[in-house]
Amino acid sequence: MKDYSKAKPRIDVSVGESVRILRELQELSQNELAELTGIPQSTISAIENDRVQLGVERAKVLARALNCHPAVLVFPGWDIERESAA
């Protein structure tokens, strides 16, 4: 059993990547997410590519459509154990 590497418990993802990952897990296209949220598809693309900041209000709207808490989108790399030890 010593011939393996322990898996890392986390990967670092950007805010945009977290939006894309959750959208794809729910099998939604950018156009479908745009229809659900009222956010233009071009803006969703810009968010996913980290060209536009998500912002609190957009995070709330997207979280509602993606069935998650807004913090999942806004703080994708948050490690409460590491942060509380600081």
Number of C-alpha atoms within 10 A of each C-alpha: 4 5 5 6 7 7 6 6 5 9 8 10 13 17 21 22 17 20 26 21 13 18 20 13 10 13 11 15 13 20 15 13 20 19 13 15 19 12 16 14 17 12 16 24 18 15 21 22 16 14 12 13 16 21 11 13 10 19 21 19 15 26 20 14 16 21 11 14 13 19 13 16 26 22 13 18 15 13 10 8 8 8 8 7 6 5
